[in-house]
């Protein structure tokens, strides 16, 4: 597996986690604070991975 393949897989996992937490927000409003925090963290991870993909793509 290449670095780019690993990053793309990681990106898919982050996107899946974001979607899962967002879906849980609807079903578990009492956990809004925690789930919102987790969504934000996953979005940060996603951005880091996207930046690395961009960095590796340009060279």
KEKE-3310 file (N, C-alpha, C; in steps of 0.2 Angstrom, whole numbers, plus 5000, padded with zeros to 4 digits):
npx = (5004:5003:5009:4999:4988:4986:4983:4971:4963:4963:4957:4944:4940:4939:4929:4918:4917:4914:4901:4895:4895:4887:4875:4872:4870:4857:4849:4853:4851:4854:4868:4874:4884:4896:4896:4896:4909:4917:4914:4920:4933:4936:4934:4945:4955:4952:4955:4969:4974:4969:4977:4990:4988:4987:4999:5008:5004:5007:5021)
npy = (4994:5011:5027:5037:5029:5025:5037:5041:5030:5033:5045:5042:5035:5045:5053:5044:5043:5056:5057:5047:5051:5063:5058:5051:5062:5066:5056:5055:5068:5072:5070:5080:5090:5082:5074:5084:5089:5078:5077:5089:5087:5076:5082:5091:5081:5076:5087:5088:5077:5079:5090:5084:5075:5084:5090:5080:5077:5088:5087)
npz = (5000:4996:5002:4998:4996:5009:5016:5009:5013:5027:5026:5022:5033:5043:5037:5038:5052:5056:5050:5057:5070:5068:5065:5077:5085:5082:5087:5100:5109:5122:5122:5115:5118:5119:5108:5098:5100:5097:5083:5079:5082:5073:5061:5061:5061:5048:5040:5042:5036:5023:5020:5020:5009:4999:4999:4996:4983:4975:4973)
capx = (5000:5007:5007:4993:4982:4985:4980:4965:4959:4962:4952:4937:4938:4937:4923:4914:4917:4910:4894:4892:4893:4882:4869:4871:4867:4850:4846:4855:4852:4857:4875:4876:4891:4901:4896:4898:4916:4920:4913:4925:4940:4936:4935:4952:4959:4951:4959:4976:4975:4968:4983:4995:4987:4989:5007:5011:5001:5010:5028)
capy = (5000:5017:5032:5040:5025:5025:5043:5040:5026:5037:5051:5039:5033:5051:5055:5040:5044:5062:5055:5043:5056:5068:5054:5050:5069:5066:5051:5056:5075:5073:5069:5085:5093:5077:5072:5090:5090:5073:5079:5094:5083:5072:5087:5093:5076:5076:5093:5087:5072:5082:5094:5080:5073:5090:5091:5074:5077:5093:5086)
capz = (5000:4995:5007:4996:4998:5016:5017:5006:5017:5033:5025:5022:5040:5046:5035:5041:5059:5056:5048:5062:5076:5066:5065:5084:5087:5081:5091:5107:5110:5128:5121:5110:5119:5118:5100:5094:5101:5093:5076:5078:5082:5067:5056:5062:5058:5041:5037:5042:5031:5016:5018:5018:5002:4994:5000:4992:4976:4972:4971)
cpx = (5005:5005:5000:4987:4981:4981:4973:4960:4958:4957:4945:4935:4936:4930:4917:4912:4913:4903:4891:4890:4888:4875:4867:4868:4860:4846:4847:4856:4855:4865:4878:4882:4896:4902:4898:4906:4919:4919:4919:4932:4941:4937:4942:4957:4959:4955:4966:4978:4974:4974:4989:4994:4989:4996:5010:5009:5005:5017:5029)
cpy = (5006:5022:5036:5036:5025:5031:5043:5036:5030:5042:5048:5037:5039:5053:5051:5041:5051:5061:5051:5047:5061:5064:5053:5057:5069:5062:5052:5064:5076:5073:5075:5088:5088:5075:5078:5090:5084:5074:5084:5091:5079:5076:5090:5087:5075:5081:5091:5082:5075:5087:5090:5077:5078:5091:5086:5074:5083:5092:5080)
cpz = (5000:5001:5005:4997:5005:5018:5015:5011:5024:5032:5025:5029:5044:5044:5038:5048:5060:5055:5054:5068:5074:5067:5072:5087:5087:5086:5098:5109:5117:5128:5117:5111:5117:5111:5096:5094:5097:5085:5074:5077:5075:5061:5055:5059:5050:5037:5037:5037:5024:5015:5016:5011:4997:4994:4995:4985:4972:4970:4967)
residu = (UNK:UNK:UNK:UNK:UNK:UNK:UNK:UNK:UNK:UNK:UNK:UNK:UNK:UNK:UNK:UNK:UNK:UNK:UNK:UNK:UNK:UNK:UNK:UNK:UNK:UNK:UNK:UNK:UNK:UNK:UNK:UNK:UNK:UNK:UNK:UNK:UNK:UNK:UNK:UNK:UNK:UNK:UNK:UNK:UNK:UNK:UNK:UNK:UNK:UNK:UNK:UNK:UNK:UNK:UNK:UNK:UNK:UNK:UNK)
# end
